[in-house]
């Protein structure tokens, strides 16, 4: 089952916050992603939850008092269940389709995420966390024994059904995730 929600989040931090609220109210394992929603007057971020359990009722209850678009897809269903304002339903639908296809999305929670802690050799990070590939930004080589300092915050992306973690060089001859927990927004200082 895939449940996608568009709350009109303006950035990934707001979308992560929504996901943490939802995940905190569920007692089932989920794969949780954020999805960029373009093609509107204001690009924004939607989220999706994928689970083998039926989470529709608890998620509906958690978002009942919020202004959100909702798209629920069940295995074997001919069409998704849609609810909410049309502008937000479109974003939720886009997120649900991307989650179903596995073609794109920023992954916040997945089986193995809890193992992405500390400094690990690249091969061990891939094995422990179920990450398919480490990709060095700007062509930086990543060998099996290259040390990766996870900074205890890892956000891989889905690309063509694979989990890809982008990394960049850092002090101490290690690589760190390209996405940091506390990002400084581009042009924030001018």
N, C-alpha and C positions, 0 to 999 in steps of 0.2 A: 504494500500500500504506500502511496505517495501523497503527502499532504503538503501543499504549497500555500504560503501566506504572503500577501503583499500588504504591508502596513505603511508603505510610502517612506521607508527608512531612507534618510538622506546620505548615509555612508555605511561602511561595513561595521563600524563600531556599534551603531544603532541596531543594525541587523543582528550582530552577534548578541547584543543584549536581549533582543526578542527571542533568539534561539535559546539562550541560557534560561530565560523564563519558561519557555515551553518544555525544554528538556528536564528542568527541575521539577516539573509537575507530572512527568511520565515515569512509569516504572518498567519501561521496556527499552532495550537497546535500539538506537537509531543511527542512521547516517544523516548528518545535518549539513546543509550547504547554504551558501549565499549565492544569489544570481543577480547580475547587473540587468536592469530593465531599461532599455533605450527606446527611442522612437516616440517619446512623449515630450511635452514641453519642459519636463523636469526629470532627467534621468535619475533613477533611484535604485534601491536594492531590495529584492524579495528573498524569501527563504524557503527551503523545503526540508521535510523530514521523510525519510524512507524507513519502513520497518516491516517485518513479517507479521507483526501484530496489528489488530484493528485499533487505531488510535483516533479515529474520527470523532467519537463522542467526547473524550477528554480534551482534545484540541479545540473542538467547537466551544466547549464550556469555558476554556481558558481565554478565548478571543471574543466571547459573546459581547463584552462591553467595549470592544475596540472597533474603530472604523477600519476594517481590513477587507481585502479581497481573498477569497478562499477557493482553492481547487483541490478536490479530493479524487484521486484515481485508485480504483480497486482492481486487482487482478481479474482479467476476463470481462470487465465492464466495457461497453461499447463507447461510452463517453463519460467525461468526468462530471462530478457534482460541483457546481459553481455557485458562489454566493458572494454578495457584497456589492459595493459601487463598481460600475463597469470599468472605470479607469484602473482600479486596483485588481479587479478580476482578471483583466488582461495580463497584468504582471504576474499574478499567481499562476495563470495558465502557462505562461512562458517558463516560469520556474519549474512547474510540474513536468513539462515536456523535456526540458534540459535534464532534469533529474532522471527521468525515465530513459532517455537516450544515453546518458553518461558522457555527453560530449563536452560539457563545460560546467563550471561552477567552482566556487572556492569552498574547500571542505573544512568545516569547523569541528565536527565530531565524526569518528569512524572507528571500526574495530581496530584497536592497536594504538589509538591516539594517546592513551595513558602511558605508553612506553616511550614516548618522545620527550625524554628528560635528560639533562646533563650533556656531556660531551661523549660522542660515540663515533667510531669509524663508520664511514658511509655504508659499507656492506651490512654492518650490524643494525644501523638505523633503518635500512630498507627491510631487513628481515623482521626485526622486532615490531615495526609499525605498519607493515603492509604497504609501504610506499614502493611503487614500481620503478621510479626513476628519480635521480637527483640531477638537476639541470643547473650548471654554473652560468650565472648571468654574464653576458659578454664573452662567452666561450671559455670561461674558467674551467680547467679540467677537474673532474671529480673521479678519483680512483677509489677502489674498494677500501684502501687504508687511509684515505683523506679524513681528517678529523672534522666533525661537524658539531659545533656548539649550538644545541637546540634553543638555548636561552629559555627553555621550558615553555616555548610558544611556537607551535608549528601549524601553518595553514597551507597545506598542499592544494593544488588545483586539479580538477578532473579534466583530462584532455584525451578525447577519443577512447573513453572507457578506462583510462589508466590514471593512477594517482601520481602526480608529478610535484616534487618539492623544488622550488627555485631557491638557489643559495648564492651568496656573494662572499667575497673575501672580507676578513676582519683581522684586527690586531691579534697577535699571538699565533700566527700561521695556522689559523683555522678558518672554516667557512661557517657562516651563520645564515639562517633563513632570510630570504629577501624581504619578506613581510615581517616587520617587527611589531611587537605588541603595542608599543607606544610610538606611533608614526608622527613625524612632523610633517604637516601638510605642505605641499609644494607652495612656494610663494607666501608662506605664513609669516615670514619676517619682513615683508615689504609690500 
